[in-house]
Amino acid sequence: VAHFHKFTPEFGQQSRSYFANLFDTLQKPIDAAEQEILYFFPAPDGEYDNYQALLTDARMSMTAEGIYDPKMISILKKVRCKHEPNNSECSNDKE
């Protein structure tokens, strides 16, 4: 989310190149943190919808408190629904 008129035409490509060059460096601590996770527990069978509702409520609460930006939450919902269109959040306007 940006105010495009405030940037030069070259800025987008320069920014992408800059961050692409940093990717490996920035990925290392993420990989290290993931290696410390001993177990991953997916939502139990039959609880996936409840788990998704819990996450939706948490996002809504943090958006109301000003922690999350409403426009960004809207964009992220579109991304989630593109990848998992059957999620219950994709058929309602709660977020």
C-alpha positions, 0 to 999 in steps of 0.5 A: 500500500503506497502513495505512488505519486510520491515516488520516482518511476525508478523507485519500484525497481530499485526497491525490488532489487535492493530487497532481492539482494538482501533476501538470503541474509534476511532468510537466515534468521528465519531458517534458524528460528524454524529449526528450533521448532520441535513440533508443529501441531495442526488444528485437530480434525473437525476443529479447523473452522473453529481455529479459523474463526479464532484467528479472524476474531483476533485480527478483527480485535487487533484492527479495532485496537489500531494494531493492524491497518484495515486496508492491509487486513483487506489485502491479506484476506484477498490473498488467503481467499485466493489460496483457500477459497473454501475458508468460511471467512471468504463467504462473509464480510466480518473482516 
